[in-house]
Amino acid sequence: MSKQVKSPRFVFLLNQAQRRLQRWTETRPGTWEGISTAQVGLLFLLASRNQATVGDIAQALQVAPAATTNLSKRMEASGLIERIADHDDGRVTRLRLTQAGAEASAQSSEMLKELNLRISDGFSDEELAVVARWLSHVGNLAL
């Protein structure tokens, strides 16, 4: 009789890893002070695509426009981003980083570089490519 191998509990493992990563990022001294991980995502997006609309951001972050609006209002109140009128269409509002937002984005990027090095330590490039492909696949599933 052959022993049946149990399938990995992917959902459990993903949730466990996400909680651990969240805890790690929230407890790093001197980083992300007063900034949520959701806000960091928006900072990174604006750092790479400055002056984006709320709709563009919502689509890129895969969240509802209302969630992006609420998030951006908190970030504007914190001085991380600012709203500007679109040059071509006065009805459209765009968001861009302030100097404080650009600094927070750069600081967060450095912290995540350190984290990426830690979580990839001991794995070959080929193994990491498979993990990245699998995570992308899961992230793109229409559930």
C-alpha positions, 0 to 999 in steps of 0.5 A, spaced: 500 500 500 502 506 497 502 512 502 498 518 499 502 525 499 497 530 502 497 536 498 500 543 501 495 547 504 496 553 500 491 558 502 493 557 510 500 558 508 499 564 504 495 567 510 500 565 515 505 568 510 501 574 509 500 575 517 508 574 518 510 579 513 505 584 515 507 584 522 514 584 520 513 591 516 509 594 521 514 593 527 520 595 523 523 601 527 523 608 523 519 605 517 512 606 515 511 610 521 504 612 521 503 609 514 499 603 512 501 598 507 495 600 503 498 607 503 505 604 501 502 601 495 499 607 493 506 611 494 509 606 490 504 607 484 505 614 484 512 614 484 512 610 478 506 613 475 506 620 478 499 624 477 495 618 476 487 619 476 483 615 482 480 610 477 487 609 474 490 607 481 484 603 483 485 599 477 492 598 478 491 596 485 485 592 484 480 595 489 474 599 488 475 607 486 471 609 493 476 605 497 482 609 493 478 615 494 478 614 502 485 612 502 487 618 498 484 623 502 487 620 509 494 620 505 492 628 503 491 629 510 497 626 512 501 630 507 503 624 503 500 626 496 496 632 493 490 633 488 491 637 482 487 638 476 488 635 470 491 640 464 486 637 459 480 636 463 478 640 469 473 635 471 479 630 472 483 630 478 490 627 479 494 625 485 501 626 485 506 625 491 509 631 495 516 631 497 514 627 504 510 622 500 516 621 495 521 620 501 516 615 505 516 611 498 524 611 498 524 609 505 519 604 504 522 601 498 529 600 502 525 596 507 522 592 502 529 590 499 531 588 505 525 584 506 525 581 499 533 579 500 531 575 507 525 571 504 529 569 498 535 567 502 537 560 500 532 559 494 535 558 487 533 563 481 529 558 478 525 556 485 524 563 486 521 564 478 516 558 480 514 562 486 513 568 483 509 565 477 505 561 482 503 567 486 502 571 479 497 566 477 493 566 484 493 574 484 490 573 477 485 568 478 478 570 477 475 568 483 
